[in-house]
Amino acid sequence: MVSNQVLQTTLENTVKATGAAAAVFESTGKLIASGGSMPNVDPEVIRDMVRSGLAEDQNDDVMMSRCRDEADTVYVAVVSRNTPNAVMTLTLLHNQIEALAAAYKEKMDKDGFIKNLILDNLLQIDIYNRAKRLHIDLAAKRAVFIVEAAGYENVVSETLRDLPVQYPGDFFTTVDEENVVIVHELKENDPVKELRTYAEKLLGDLNEAGADVRVSYGAVVGEIKEVSKSYKEAKLALDVGKIFYADKKIVAFNNLGIGRLIYQLPLNLCRMFIREIFGEKTPDQFDKETITTINKFFENNLNVSETSRQLFIHRNTLVYRLDKIQKNTGLDLRAFDDAITFKIALMVVKYMEYMKKIDY
């Protein structure tokens, strides 16, 4: 149903333009919008008019018109006979309400279609038939974005409300309690640049509205039937980003690096690998000083001098710590092969910890 606020605004604008007094009722007789010096109307009068099946009806005080959505009566427009331009006002109000109802229904139909599309709930023939009926371009290039909106759902929805106006052809919907899904139709010839720019604008608008969110997106697809593929990629990017790239607010499916591989490893294989590298003492058991030293050493590309400078310690102190790590793990972080092994192992541990939290 069209919101009461929209109907009230529509009615007020009509009344202001014509000088009449009018009201809108639900088919049950409930008053939902009114304007001007409108006489009281008994709800039973509205219900009788609906039951009669007449398109229009009147009595000594008012004129009434049935507003339909296809065959169903959704509203009854009522105008006072004792005000100027009553007939014209009733006609205008009737046409506006039916147009609003049709537009709202199409919007809801599109929302349902997009939800079922990204969740793979439609047969291919149904996808094409419904897309044509809803006037959705079948061959436009699209990509799916996911906004992790946990705790900010209302802010995100309100901020994205005018998205189809800014970007004709775009849709946004929700498929769970925490995430908002956007299907973006590409317009430019450089998809990599456009996707990044779009993600940055999304993030900027949402941050400005007070929502601290993360944005992920899938690869570009060329047909409407492939939108679900881009959605799955965006969802994978969101999960991988939370595990391995927590400092990034924008994560692209095509830029997941080694995190993509680790995310798809069986947990049993991960446990075997960690035991092989660390034995019984895993990295999460290292003290805070050791973890800080390791992370800073990797951040500075295994550069001892720069790492010791940023940690505000003597070079020999850093060498001592690295020697201690080598003694405990058998891996010399100053050696490229050992550093790679250690880095991958740290990422595997992060993945295992994330999966453990999900299980609980």
Buried (B, 14 or more C-beta within 10 A) or exposed (E): BBEEEBBBEBBBEBBEEBEBBBBBBBBEBEBBBBBBEBBEBEEEBBBBBBEEEEEEBBEEBBBBBBBBBEEEBBBBBBBBBEBEBBEBBBBBBBEBBBEBBBEBBEEEEBBBBBBBBBEEEBEEEEBBEBBEEBEBEEEBBBBBBBBBBBEBBEBBBEBBEEBBEEBEBBBBBBBEEBBBBBBBBBEEEEEEEBBBEBBEEBBEBBEEBEBBBBBBBBBBBEBBBBBBBBBBBBBBBBBBBBBBBEEBBBBBBEBBEEBBEBBEEEEEEBEEBBEEBBEEEBBEEBEEEBEEBBEBBBEBEBEBEBBBEEBEBEEEEBEEBBEEBBEEBEBBBBEEEBBEBBBBBBBBBBBBEBEEEEEE
